[in-house]
Amino acid sequence: MALQDTFAHFTRRDWERDAPEGTVRLALVGVGGFAQNRALPAIANGTYCEATTLVTSSPDRTRSVAESFDVPHVVDYDSFLAGDHAETYDAVYVATPNATHGTYAIAAATHGKHVICEKPLETDLEGARGIATACDDADVTLMTAYRLQVEPTVRRTRELVRNGVIGDVVQVHGGFSHPLLEHAGPETWRLDPDLAGGGVLVDLGVYPLNTIRYLLDADPAGIYATTHSSGEPFDAVDEHVAFQLEFESGATASCTASFDAHASSRLELVGTEGMISIASPFGGVVPQEMVVESGDMRMEYTGPSVDEVREEFDYFGYCVLTGTDPEPDGEDGIADLRAIEAAYESAETGCRVDLE
């Protein structure tokens, strides 16, 4: 396979095989910073979704946001749970704190609505399985919002790995750090273990975890992890984490994440015949820069800017409109929670944990 073939149409939507008519009307449950700054603009600029309803604890304060994005309906959480105004949307985007995902996702499924839910699906395996079961029983689409799975650089990397361009993957190195307190106060729900389900592993470490599983198309057979917290306000959750994934193929992945370090992200795959390095894959805006070495050939590539959040919502809308099962489905979210729980067990016991 010529590397030029991969880069010729770098931003192609290989998942987009048809041109379905119409749009999926979305209710956004939770209108925090990400929903306002990334999700709503992405939906507005996209093709297959439109925001028609905002669900919030403060409808009066949220009406200005609704007006800015021409969203006609604003309701509170109790009204949403009761099914009020359910006729105004076809699907629900759940962007509330992790421990509440199940409440709103299951309510949406009960009302016959499709669901795209932020990662992690819930704070534990039981909760995640409950969401998946509710969506299966209601025969609605469930997608875990792993936007990197529709991001062009990551999709092209998976193609290169599948086509053997770097041989058999032997080592993967992934890291993601973000200084939380530069963007949120110490009272943020991300530092509340009951609401978040964990600390930096759940919030940032899940990015390399899920992306590596996606690229290798495999679940880890074992995991070893260590966590560290220096004190307040991180005393109740993990501030730093390091974990190693072991795969049946013999490949290993070494990953780190931190709530209290300079903003940085990286991903590198080393194979028997080459390597792939992606610049800043996890920071929210991927610069589309990658280096590929295959045998004695080396290529550096920089692609055009792509809004990965727009790609995510367009992919979800496309799946709903065409009846296509999304790749980052409920089982994908469950698999990550299984690995996360094993990582915390390993960090507590100091031992490697097998994953069935």
C-alpha positions in Angstrom: 0.0 0.0 0.0 1.5 3.4 -1.1 1.5 6.0 1.7 0.4 8.5 -0.8 -2.9 6.7 -1.2 -3.7 7.3 2.4 -2.9 11.0 2.3 -4.5 11.7 -1.1 -8.0 12.1 0.4 -7.0 12.5 4.0 -10.3 14.0 5.4 -12.6 11.6 3.5 -15.6 10.3 5.4 -15.2 6.6 4.7 -18.3 6.0 6.8 -20.5 8.2 4.6 -21.7 5.9 1.9 -25.2 7.4 1.3 -26.7 10.9 1.4 -29.7 10.5 3.7 -32.4 13.1 3.7 -33.5 15.1 6.7 -31.8 15.7 10.1 -31.9 14.2 13.6 -33.4 16.7 16.0 -31.3 16.8 19.2 -32.0 17.6 22.8 -28.8 18.6 24.6 -29.0 17.4 28.2 -26.6 19.6 30.1 -25.5 23.0 28.7 -22.1 23.4 30.3 -18.9 24.9 28.7 -18.3 22.0 26.3 -21.9 22.0 25.1 -21.9 25.7 24.5 -18.4 26.2 23.1 -18.0 23.0 21.1 -21.2 20.9 20.7 -23.7 23.6 19.7 -21.4 25.2 17.1 -20.5 21.8 15.7 -24.1 20.8 15.4 -25.0 24.1 13.8 -22.2 23.7 11.2 -23.0 20.1 10.5 -25.2 18.2 8.1 -27.2 15.5 9.8 -28.2 17.0 13.2 -30.0 20.1 14.5 -30.3 21.3 18.1 -34.0 21.8 18.9 -34.1 21.5 22.7 -31.8 22.4 25.6 -32.3 20.7 29.0 -30.9 22.6 31.9 -31.3 23.3 35.6 -31.6 27.1 34.8 -34.0 27.6 31.8 -34.1 31.4 32.3 -30.4 31.8 32.2 -30.0 29.4 29.3 -32.5 31.2 27.0 -29.8 33.5 25.7 -27.7 30.5 24.7 -30.8 29.1 22.9 -31.3 32.3 21.1 -27.7 32.4 20.0 -28.0 29.0 18.3 -31.7 29.4 17.3 -32.8 26.5 19.5 -36.5 26.8 20.0 -37.1 24.9 23.2 -35.6 25.1 26.7 -36.8 22.7 29.5 -35.7 21.8 33.0 -34.5 18.3 34.0 -37.7 17.3 35.7 -39.7 18.1 32.6 -37.3 16.1 30.5 -37.5 13.1 32.7 -41.3 13.3 32.6 -41.2 13.3 28.8 -42.6 16.8 28.4 -41.8 18.2 24.9 -40.5 14.8 23.8 -42.1 15.5 20.4 -39.5 18.3 19.8 -36.5 15.9 19.5 -35.6 12.5 18.0 -32.4 11.9 20.0 -30.6 13.1 23.1 -27.0 14.2 23.7 -26.1 13.5 27.4 -23.4 15.9 28.6 -24.0 16.0 32.4 -21.7 14.8 35.1 -20.8 11.1 34.7 -22.9 9.8 37.6 -26.0 11.2 36.1 -25.5 9.7 32.6 -27.7 6.7 33.3 -30.6 8.7 34.6 -30.9 10.8 31.5 -29.8 8.2 28.9 -32.3 5.6 30.2 -35.1 8.2 30.3 -34.4 9.1 26.7 -34.5 5.4 25.7 -37.8 5.0 27.6 -39.2 7.9 25.6 -38.1 6.1 22.4 -35.2 8.5 21.7 -31.7 7.7 20.3 -28.8 8.5 22.6 -25.3 9.9 22.2 -23.7 9.9 25.6 -20.4 11.5 26.7 -17.7 9.2 28.0 -17.6 7.4 30.2 -21.0 5.9 29.8 -21.4 5.8 33.6 -19.3 5.6 36.7 -19.3 1.8 36.9 -19.9 -1.3 34.8 -23.4 -1.9 36.2 -24.5 1.6 35.3 -23.1 1.4 31.8 -24.7 -2.0 31.2 -28.0 -0.5 32.4 -27.8 2.2 29.7 -27.0 -0.3 27.0 -29.8 -2.6 28.1 -32.3 0.2 28.1 -31.3 1.3 24.6 -31.4 -2.3 23.3 -34.9 -2.9 24.8 -36.2 0.3 23.3 -34.5 -0.5 19.9 -32.8 2.9 19.8 -29.3 3.8 18.7 -26.7 4.2 21.5 -23.3 5.9 20.7 -20.6 6.6 23.2 -19.2 10.0 22.3 -15.6 9.0 21.4 -15.0 11.7 18.8 -11.5 10.6 18.0 -12.9 7.5 16.3 -14.3 9.8 13.5 -11.3 12.1 13.5 -9.4 11.8 10.2 -5.9 11.4 11.6 -7.0 8.5 13.8 -9.0 6.9 11.1 -6.1 7.1 8.6 -3.8 5.7 11.3 -6.1 2.7 11.8 -6.0 2.1 8.0 -2.2 2.1 8.0 -2.1 -0.4 10.9 -4.7 -2.7 9.3 -2.8 -2.6 6.0 0.4 -3.6 7.7 2.3 -0.5 6.8 4.3 -0.6 10.0 4.2 -4.4 10.4 2.9 -5.9 13.6 2.4 -3.3 16.4 4.8 -4.0 19.2 4.6 -0.8 21.4 2.2 2.0 21.8 2.9 5.2 23.8 0.1 7.6 24.8 0.0 10.5 27.1 -2.5 13.3 27.9 -2.1 16.0 30.5 -4.2 19.1 31.1 -3.9 21.5 34.1 -7.5 21.2 35.3 -7.3 24.1 37.8 -6.4 26.6 35.1 -9.8 26.0 33.6 -12.0 25.1 36.6 -12.2 25.8 40.3 -11.5 23.2 43.0 -15.2 22.7 43.5 -15.5 21.2 39.9 -17.5 17.9 39.8 -14.5 16.3 38.1 -12.8 16.2 41.6 -15.9 14.7 43.2 -15.4 10.9 43.0 -19.1 10.3 43.5 -20.0 12.4 40.4 -17.0 11.6 38.3 -16.4 7.9 39.2 -12.7 8.6 39.5 -10.1 11.2 38.6 -7.7 11.8 35.8 -7.9 8.2 34.6 -11.7 8.5 34.0 -11.5 12.1 32.5 -8.3 12.1 30.5 -6.7 8.6 30.6 -9.8 7.2 28.8 -8.7 9.0 25.6 -5.5 7.0 25.0 -7.2 3.9 26.4 -10.1 4.0 23.9 -8.1 5.3 21.0 -5.5 2.5 21.4 -8.2 -0.2 21.6 -9.7 1.3 18.4 -6.5 1.4 16.5 -5.5 -2.1 17.4 -9.1 -3.4 17.2 -8.5 -5.4 20.3 -9.2 -5.3 24.0 -6.4 -5.6 26.5 -5.8 -9.0 28.2 -4.3 -7.4 31.3 -3.5 -4.1 32.9 -1.1 -2.7 35.5 -1.6 0.8 36.9 -0.3 3.3 39.5 -2.0 6.5 40.7 -0.8 9.4 42.7 -2.3 12.5 44.3 -0.3 15.3 46.0 -3.1 16.5 48.2 -5.9 19.0 48.1 -7.9 19.6 45.9 -6.9 16.2 44.4 -7.0 14.2 47.6 -10.3 12.4 46.8 -9.3 11.4 43.2 -6.3 10.4 41.2 -4.3 13.4 40.1 -1.8 11.4 38.0 -2.0 7.9 36.5 0.3 5.6 34.6 -1.0 2.4 33.2 0.2 -0.4 30.9 -2.1 -2.4 28.7 -1.1 -5.9 27.5 -2.7 -7.5 24.5 -2.9 -11.1 23.4 -0.9 -10.2 20.3 2.1 -9.4 22.5 1.7 -5.7 22.0 2.0 -3.4 25.0 0.7 0.2 25.5 2.2 2.5 28.0 0.0 5.5 28.9 0.0 8.4 31.3 -2.4 11.2 32.2 -2.3 14.1 34.6 -4.7 16.8 36.0 -1.7 18.9 37.1 0.9 19.1 34.4 1.6 21.3 31.4 -1.0 20.7 28.6 0.3 18.0 26.3 -0.8 14.9 24.4 1.0 12.4 22.2 0.4 9.0 20.6 3.0 6.8 18.9 2.8 3.3 17.5 5.9 1.3 16.9 5.8 -1.8 14.8 8.1 -4.4 13.4 8.6 -2.5 10.2 7.9 1.1 11.0 6.2 3.7 13.3 3.4 6.3 13.3 3.5 9.4 15.4 0.4 11.7 15.8 0.8 15.2 17.1 -1.5 16.3 19.9 -4.3 13.8 19.3 -6.2 14.2 22.6 -6.3 18.0 23.3 -9.6 18.8 21.6 -8.3 20.2 18.3 -6.1 17.7 16.4 -3.6 19.6 14.2 -3.7 16.8 11.6 0.0 16.3 11.8 1.6 12.9 11.6 4.8 11.1 10.8 4.9 7.7 9.2 8.0 5.5 8.8 7.7 2.3 6.8 10.9 0.4 6.0 13.3 3.0 4.6 10.5 5.5 3.7 9.6 8.4 5.9 6.7 10.8 5.3 5.6 13.9 7.3 2.0 15.0 6.6 -0.1 18.0 7.7 -3.7 17.9 6.7 -6.5 20.5 6.6 -8.2 21.5 9.9 -11.3 19.4 10.7 -13.8 19.9 13.6 -13.8 16.5 15.2 -16.9 17.4 17.2 -18.8 18.2 14.0 -17.6 14.9 12.6 -18.9 13.1 15.7 -22.4 14.6 15.5 -22.6 14.1 11.8 -21.6 10.5 12.2 -24.2 10.0 14.9 -26.9 11.6 12.8 -25.9 9.6 9.8 -26.1 6.4 11.8 -29.6 7.2 13.0 -30.8 8.3 9.6 -29.5 5.2 7.8 -30.0 2.6 10.6 -26.3 2.0 10.8 -24.8 0.7 14.1 -22.1 3.2 15.3 -18.7 1.8 16.0 -18.3 3.5 19.4 -21.5 1.8 20.7 -22.5 0.8 24.2 -20.2 -2.2 24.2 -17.3 0.1 23.4 -18.1 2.2 26.5 -18.6 -0.9 28.6 -15.2 -2.2 27.6 -13.5 1.0 28.7 -15.2 0.9 32.1 -14.1 -2.7 32.5 -10.5 -1.6 31.9 -10.8 1.4 34.1 -12.2 -0.6 37.0 -9.3 -3.1 36.5 -6.8 -0.2 36.5 -8.1 1.1 39.8 -7.9 -2.4 41.3 -4.3 -2.7 40.1 -3.4 0.6 41.6 -4.9 -0.4 44.9 -3.3 -3.9 45.0 -0.1 -3.1 43.3 -0.6 -6.2 41.0 -1.4 -6.8 37.4 -5.1 -7.5 36.8 -6.3 -9.9 34.1 -9.1 -8.8 31.9 -11.4 -11.5 30.6 
